[in-house]
Each structure stands twice: as structure tokens, then as C-alpha cells.
Amino acid sequence: MPATARTTLTIREHKGRVEGLKVAIIGDILHSRVARSNIYLLSKLGASISVAGPGTLVPPEFAGLIEQGVLLERRIEDAIVDADVVMVLRIQRERQTDAFFPSMREYAVQYGLHLSHLNLAASDAIVMHPGPMNRGIEIASEIADGGRSLILEQVTNGVAVRMAVLYLLAGAGQDGNGASGGESTSDVEAESRAAGGVRGRTRKSKRGTRN
């Protein structure tokens, strides 16, 4: 899934690794495909995972989703302690057929990510969100627009990841007979240049917009 790949790429760009990191996933775990795919992939790469949210949105079976286990917390403060990566998920009201919590206001108070929560995380912790965001509900604007937020970079990397996937599906890794060969150094370099070019153009565009 591109959303998971872009998350992993962004983490590795800023942390240099995934192995040994603590990742806290906060929010609507029940209805999120991103939560499941990130738990599977990041744990495979050596990260430890803790999740938190309302009891109605954090199924108990998630504890055994992976072999090494997922730490389920009722309070987001407990999940965030010493976290290297704090990933916030959107409340997916369109998939909710029941009342999973009393009100959006109460959710924002009890489970929304605020600046005070980041004091519990690692000093160099980064904040991520797969988007789109409900500002003021699951994440405060001060965090979304702050120096620790990599949300816009996730979007940029999502373009690069999709481009790389299309590059491979189009047969860029095939030999002259149309058979898929091993990934050569030239293939890797071409993908890196393509992905880097997309990211560079996007960043220039953003700077131009701000000017």
C-alpha cells in the first residue's frame, strides 16, 4: 500500500532506520487500513508498536496482530511515552454506523494530540498523519504546522512512491527479452533520480506558492 510505503520512506529519511524505534499510533484503529498495514510493515522492519484510542475503536485482538505483539493503551499519554514516531489517524465517521464515542468535542479533549503530549515523547520525535486531517479534533493545528510535523513531506513522498511503483509495473526492470531480471544498480539509480525529481519539483512549487 502506497500510504504505508510513504510512511516508511519518510521515517527512514529522518531517522535513518526503522529498527529499534517506538511507534505510537493514535486514533481510529478499528476502521483504519493504514493502522493494520503500518503495524505489519514497521514491525517487520524492527519497530515496536503501541496503539491508543477509545476502547470502542481499539479492538483487543490487535494485541495479537503480529508475533511480537502490539501494546494496547487506553490513554494516549501512555502510548506516546518515549515514542520516536507519533502517528495520528483520522476519525472515519463515514465508516461508523454506531456511536463509538459521545461527541467529537469529547474525543478532541480525551484523544486529540496536543502540544503537551509531545513532551512525553522522545526529544526528537516526529509526527505523522496519513491525511486528510480533522484539525482541532485528532490533532491540534499547532502540531500539524509545527517543526516536528512531517505530514506535508508524507504527501510528497507518496507521489514518489506511486511513481516508483508505476515505473516497475511498466516493465522498467525487464531485460531485453521481456523477462523480469534482478533489480540492477541502474534501475535503483533511475528510481532514485525519478523519486528525487518529483520531491524536488513539489518542494519548489510549495516555496513558490508561499512567495
N, C-alpha and C positions, 0 to 999 in steps of 0.2 A: 504494500500500500504506500503510495507516494507520501502521505501525511506522516507515516512512521519513518520513512527513509529521510525525509527532510528534517525531522526532529533529530534523528541520529547524526546526520551530517552537521547540523548546527551545533550540537553538543560537542562533537569531535573537533570542530573548528575552534571552539572557545576553550575547551577543557583538554584537548589533545588526546583524550581517551574516554572510554565509557566504563571500562573495568574498574571496579572499586568505588564507583560513585554511588551516592544515595540519591534516588529519585523519588520525590513525593508527588503523587497525582491526586488532585483535589477536585471534587465536584460530582457531577452526574456520571458515576461509574457504570451504573446499570444500563443506560441507553447509549453508551459511547463505544463505537467500534475502535476509535483511536486508543482508548484505555487498554483494551484487550491486546491489540497489535503491539502497542508500546511495551506492555508488560512482557509479552513473549520475546520481542526482539532485544530490548535493553537487558533483560535478564540473561539471554543467551550470550550477550557481549560482556557479562560480568557485573552488571549493576545490581544493587539491592533496591527493592521496590516497597514503598509504603503508600497506602491509599487512605483517603478520609472523605467523609461526606455524611449526609443524613443516613441513618440506619436503613431507611427505605430505598436509598439509592446506592448502597454498598452491599451487594449480596454476599452472604457468608461464604458461599462456595468459591469466591475469588481467592480466599486464603490458600486453596489448593490448586489454583490455576496453573502454577508451574511447580517443578520438582522441589526447588529450594524454598518455596512458599512466598506469599505476599503478606506483609504486615498490615492488618486492618486496624484503623484507628477511628474512634468516634469523634475526637476533637482534632481539628486541622492543626492546632498548635503542636500536638504530639507527633503528627506525621512530618511536620516541617523541621523539627529539631535536627540541626546539623545536616540538613539536606543540601546537596550540591546543585540540584536542579529541582525547581518547583514548577510543576506543570498544572495549569488550571484548565478545567473543562467547562464547556458551555452547558447551561441548563437547557435541555432539549424538550421544551414544552410541547412541541408538535408530536412527540412520541409518547407523551404521558397521558394515559387515559384515566388515571386515578390521581387523587390528591396526595402527593408524596411528601409535601411539607405544607405548613399552614399558609404561608404567604411569601411572595418574593422579598418583601421587606425583612421578614424574619430570616430568610435564607441569607440575605446580604449581611445581616448582623452576625449570624452564627457561623456561616461557612464561606463568606466572601473573603478574598485575600486583601489585607490591609497592610500599610507600611509597618505597623508594629509587629506583624507576623514575620517579616523578613529579618528582624533582629534575632530570631530563633534559629534561622538557617545559617549555613556556613558564610563566612565573611565575603566570599567571592561567589556566592550562589547566583545562578541565573534564573530568570523567569520566562516561561514559555506558555503559549496558548495556541491550539490548532486553528482557532477562529471559526466563525465570526464571534466577536466578544459581546457580552452584555455588560457594558461599562456600568460600574456602580452596583452591580449585582454579584457576579462571581469574582470580579477583580476591580480594584479601585483605579481610577484614571491616572493617579499619581504613580502607580506601579506600571501600568501599561505603557505610559510615556516616559518612564524613568530610565536611568542609566543601566539598570540590571535587566531590563526587558529586551528580549531578542525576538519579539513577535514579528516585527516587520522583516527581520532577516530570515525567519522561518518561511515567510511568504516568498521572498526572493529565492531561497534555496529550493522551494517547491517547484518553481519554474525550471531550475537547473536539473533537478531530479527527473521531472517529466521529460525534459529534453533528452537526457541520457537514456531513459527507458525507450523512447521512440527511436533513438539512434540505434540501439541494439535490436529492436524489433524490426527495423527497416533492413536488417541484414548487414550492418556495418562490420560485424565480426566474422562474416563468412569468407572462405577462401575463394579462389578463382573458379572452383567447380561448384560453388553454391553450398558447400558443406560448411557447417559451423566448426571453426577451429578454436584452439585455445585463445584466450584473450592476450593479444600481443602488447608489447610496450607501446607501439604506435597507436593501438586502439585506446589504451588508457590515456595517453597523452592527448589524443584527439578529443576524448570525452572531457578531460580536464580543461582543455582550452575552450571547448564549447560551453561548458558549465560556467567557467570563469568569465567568459564573454557576456553571457546572459546576466550574471550577477553584476558585472561592471556597468553594463548599459542601464540596468534597473537603478543602480545607486546614482548614476549620473542624472538620470531622469528625475529622481526624487530630489536631488540637490537643485536641479533647475527649477522644479516646481516651487521649492521653498524660496528661491531667489525671486 
